Amino acid sequence: MTVFLMTAAYGLLKTGSLIVLVVGAYNGWTLFWKNYGRLPHIYRSCWRYQRRFILKRIWKRVRTG
Protein backbone atom coordinates (compact mmCIF):
# COMPACT_ATOMS: atom_id res chain seq x y z
CA MET A 1 0.00 0.00 0.00
CA THR A 2 2.87 2.38 0.76
CA VAL A 3 4.36 1.82 -2.67
CA PHE A 4 1.01 2.62 -4.26
CA LEU A 5 0.71 5.88 -2.31
CA MET A 6 4.27 6.85 -3.19
CA THR A 7 3.59 6.11 -6.86
CA ALA A 8 0.37 8.12 -6.80
CA ALA A 9 2.13 11.07 -5.15
CA TYR A 10 4.95 10.89 -7.71
CA GLY A 11 2.42 10.81 -10.56
CA LEU A 12 0.61 13.85 -9.20
CA LEU A 13 3.91 15.69 -8.83
CA LYS A 14 4.92 14.92 -12.42
CA THR A 15 1.49 15.89 -13.75
CA GLY A 16 1.64 19.17 -11.87
CA SER A 17 5.09 19.96 -13.23
CA LEU A 18 3.87 19.21 -16.76
CA ILE A 19 0.94 21.59 -16.30
CA VAL A 20 3.29 24.30 -14.99
CA LEU A 21 5.56 23.75 -18.00
CA VAL A 22 2.67 24.09 -20.46
CA VAL A 23 1.35 27.24 -18.75
CA GLY A 24 4.81 28.79 -18.75
CA ALA A 25 5.30 28.02 -22.42
CA TYR A 26 1.90 29.50 -23.26
CA ASN A 27 2.70 32.68 -21.33
CA GLY A 28 6.04 32.99 -23.08
CA TRP A 29 4.58 32.56 -26.56
CA THR A 30 1.77 35.02 -25.95
CA LEU A 31 4.23 37.56 -24.55
CA PHE A 32 6.43 37.07 -27.62
CA TRP A 33 3.63 37.45 -30.17
CA LYS A 34 2.04 40.43 -28.40
CA ASN A 35 5.38 42.28 -28.50
CA TYR A 36 6.37 41.02 -31.96
CA GLY A 37 6.17 44.49 -33.51
CA ARG A 38 8.69 45.85 -30.99
CA LEU A 39 11.46 43.44 -31.97
CA PRO A 40 14.45 44.80 -33.88
CA HIS A 41 14.10 44.67 -37.64
CA ILE A 42 16.72 41.98 -38.23
CA TYR A 43 14.89 39.53 -35.98
CA ARG A 44 11.58 40.31 -37.66
CA SER A 45 12.98 39.81 -41.14
CA CYS A 46 14.60 36.52 -40.15
CA TRP A 47 11.37 35.26 -38.57
CA ARG A 48 9.40 36.45 -41.57
CA TYR A 49 11.62 34.40 -43.86
CA GLN A 50 11.35 31.35 -41.65
CA ARG A 51 7.58 31.61 -41.34
CA ARG A 52 7.13 32.21 -45.05
CA PHE A 53 9.39 29.48 -46.45
CA ILE A 54 10.95 27.08 -43.97
CA LEU A 55 8.01 26.48 -41.64
CA LYS A 56 5.63 25.96 -44.55
CA ARG A 57 7.91 23.27 -45.98
CA ILE A 58 8.12 21.54 -42.62
CA TRP A 59 4.35 21.76 -42.16
CA LYS A 60 3.76 20.21 -45.59
CA ARG A 61 6.08 17.33 -44.76
CA VAL A 62 4.38 16.75 -41.42
CA ARG A 63 0.90 16.78 -42.95
CA THR A 64 1.72 14.43 -45.82
CA GLY A 65 3.66 12.05 -43.60
C-alpha positions in Angstrom: 0.0 0.0 0.0 2.9 2.4 0.8 4.4 1.8 -2.7 1.0 2.6 -4.3 0.7 5.9 -2.3 4.3 6.9 -3.2 3.6 6.1 -6.9 0.4 8.1 -6.8 2.1 11.1 -5.2 5.0 10.9 -7.7 2.4 10.8 -10.6 0.6 13.9 -9.2 3.9 15.7 -8.8 4.9 14.9 -12.4 1.5 15.9 -13.7 1.6 19.2 -11.9 5.1 20.0 -13.2 3.9 19.2 -16.8 0.9 21.6 -16.3 3.3 24.3 -15.0 5.6 23.8 -18.0 2.7 24.1 -20.5 1.3 27.2 -18.7 4.8 28.8 -18.7 5.3 28.0 -22.4 1.9 29.5 -23.3 2.7 32.7 -21.3 6.0 33.0 -23.1 4.6 32.6 -26.6 1.8 35.0 -25.9 4.2 37.6 -24.6 6.4 37.1 -27.6 3.6 37.4 -30.2 2.0 40.4 -28.4 5.4 42.3 -28.5 6.4 41.0 -32.0 6.2 44.5 -33.5 8.7 45.9 -31.0 11.5 43.4 -32.0 14.5 44.8 -33.9 14.1 44.7 -37.6 16.7 42.0 -38.2 14.9 39.5 -36.0 11.6 40.3 -37.7 13.0 39.8 -41.1 14.6 36.5 -40.1 11.4 35.3 -38.6 9.4 36.5 -41.6 11.6 34.4 -43.9 11.3 31.3 -41.7 7.6 31.6 -41.3 7.1 32.2 -45.1 9.4 29.5 -46.4 10.9 27.1 -44.0 8.0 26.5 -41.6 5.6 26.0 -44.6 7.9 23.3 -46.0 8.1 21.5 -42.6 4.4 21.8 -42.2 3.8 20.2 -45.6 6.1 17.3 -44.8 4.4 16.8 -41.4 0.9 16.8 -42.9 1.7 14.4 -45.8 3.7 12.0 -43.6 
